[in-house]
Amino acid sequence: MNHDSANRAQAIDLASHIDHTLLAPAAGEPQIAQLCDQADRYQFAAVCIYPVHVPFAVERLHGKKPQVCTVVGFPSGANTARVKLYEAQEAAENGADELDVVINLGWLKAGDTTRVHDEIAQIVELTGLPVKAILETSLLSAAEKRLAAEVCLDAGVRFLKTSTGWQGGATVEDVKLLRQIGGDRIGIKASGGIRTVEQAIALIEAGANRLGTSRGVEILRSLEDDETD
């Protein structure tokens, strides 16, 4: 990494953009505790975890800066609307601060945008939490990306999120498109495959407010290493 990248990363306060993510199915409390402690140490925006870990993370991060974000309908989005709503409401009751909700891609591709809208809007309304709608952009055409974004904006989401990370990752082009659609009224979360400082900077400069990555500590440590060279 060159010094220009390091300077740009420091100028944008890279840590404050990162949702420190652990969505490994076999992760237990020791790993979640480490995740939370790292998020507090580096002052990440949030931890992003499965719903089962929310109560533990809420207690671990009580009184600290990082938010507790959890996923809903993850990773396929193909749960029923009632199940996704229950999952979201339970997460809210357990103390989650933010919800990353996978939209129903089958409905979107079938042109059933009313059901896509109503499912997300109900979660937004009945939980009262900031919702990041996961679009899974790698599976969508350009027209479908635009349609999905507009439907989710109408449903009241706070963020458009590119990907789960299970079907491909974030691209600068997709972030630019979502920023163009949403303008200044929406946050953009880039997620999936973000492993380096250079990738992180490029996505933020393209318009991302948040970065979902499990490599946040490695990214920031590479900055620290660069400062000591």
N, C-alpha and C positions, 0 to 999 in steps of 0.2 A: 504494500500500500504506500502511495506517495504522500508527501506532506500536504499537498493540496487537498487530497481526500480527507486527511485528518482535520485540517482547518475547517473544511466545509461541514464535516460531521459535528464538530464542536459548535459551530455557528448555529446549527439548527437544533442543538440539544437532542441528540439522537435517542438517548435513553427515554425521554419523555414521550416518544412516539411508539414505544415497543409494548405490545401485549405479550408478556412472557408466557409461552405456551407449553403445556404438557398434556397431550391427548393420547399417550401410549396406554393401551387397554390394561396392561399389567401394572401400571403405576399404583403405588400404595401411599399411605400416610408419610413414610419417611421421604419419599420423592416429592410429595406435595409440600411438605415442610421445607425442604431444600429450595423448591421453586419459590415459595413465598418469601423466604429469607433472602434469596437472591434479588427478588423484585424490590424488597425493601432496601437492600444495600445499594442497588444501582438506581433506585428511584424510577423504575419502569412505570408506565401508565397503568398496567393491570397485569394480573395473572389470568390465563384462559385455561379452564379445566373442565372436566366432566361434571355433570350435576351431582353425582354421588359425593364429590369432594368439597362441595360448596360450604357446608357448615364448618368443616375443619379449617378451610382457608379463611373464612370470615373471622373465625376466632383468632387464627394465627396473625391476621393482618389488622386486627382491631386497633383503631387509632393511628394507623399508618397510611401513607399516601396511596400505595397501589390499590386499584379497584379490583373487585372479584367479578370476573366475567365467566359465564358458562355457556355451553352450546345447547341448542334445542333442535331436535330432529336430525341429529348429526350421525353419520356423514351424508346420508342420502336425501333427506328431506321428504321421504316417501311415507312417513307415518301419517295416520289420520289427523285431521285438524283438531279433533277433541284431545287426542293424545298429546299433540304438540302444545296445545293450550294448557293442559294439566301440567306438563313438564315445565313449561315456562312459569306458571303460577306457583308451583312448588319451589322452584329455584328462587323466585322472589320472596316467598315466605321464609326460605332458609337464609336470606340475607344477600343474595347476589345483587350486584350493582348494575350489571349490563348483561344483555342476552345476544348471542350470535345465533341467528335462526336461519336454517337452511330452507330456502323456498322449495315448493313442490315443482320440480323441473318437468315432470310429466304433464302437469296441468299447463305450464307455460308453453311447452312445445305443442300442445294440442290447441292452443289459443284460448284456453279457459282462464282468462285473466281475472275474471270476477272472483273465482274461488281463490286464486293466488292472493289477490288483494284482500279479500275478506279474512282469510286465515291470518295474514300478517297484521292487519288492522285490529283484529280482535286481541291478539297478543299484546300489541302496543297499548290498546285502551285498557285492558283488564289487569295488566301488570304494572303499568305506569313507569316501566323501566326503559332506558335507552335501548333500542333494538338495532342491531347491525344485521341487515339482510344479506345472507350469503348467496351469491348468484351462480357460483360455479362457472365462471366465464369461459373456461377451456372447453365446455360442452355446448356453448351457445354460438350461434351465428352473430354477426354484427347487429342485424335487425333484432334478434332475440335479446341481446345484451341491452340494447336501448329500450326495448319493451319492458324487460324485467326491471330495469332501473326506474322507469317512469311509473310502473305499477307500485313498486315499493315506496317510492317517494310519496305517491298519493295515499299510501297506507299509513304514513306518518313515521317511517323509520328515521333514525338519527344518522345512520351510516349505511353506505353500500360497501359490501365486502366482496372481494374478487372471488375467493376460493376457500374450499375446506382444506386444501393441500393434499387431498386424497386422489384428485383427478387432474393433477397439474397445478402449476403455481401462478403467482402474480406476474404480470408483464407491465412494462412501462406504458405500452400502447393501451392496455385495458384501463389502467389508472387514468390516463389522459382522457379516454372516452367517458368514463364515469364522472370525472371532474367537469368535463364539458357539459354533460347532461345535467348534473346537479348544481353546478355553479357554486356559489358561496353558501348555499342554504343547507348543505349536507356534508357530513364527514365521509372520507373514503378510507377503508381499511384494505391494505394489500396483504395477502397471506399466501403462503406456500412457496417453498424453495428459496427463501431469503437467508443467505448464508454468509454474506460478506458486507463489509462497510460500503463498498462501491454500489452493490445492489440496493442497499438500504437508502443511500443518498439519492440514487437515480429515481427510486419510487417516490420518495418524499418530494423531490424537485418536480416530479410529474404531477403531484397533487395529493399524495397520500398523507392523511393525518395520523394514521396508526399503521403499525406493521405487526402482523401476527407471525411470530417465529419462535422456534425452540432453541435458536442459536444466539439469542440476545446477549448472553454472557460472553460467548466466544467473540462476538462482534465488538463488544466494548473492550474486552481484554486486548484485542488486536490494536485498538486505539491506544490503550495504555502502553502496550509494547512499543508502538511507534513513537510515542512521546519520549521513551527512555533511550531510543537509538541515538 
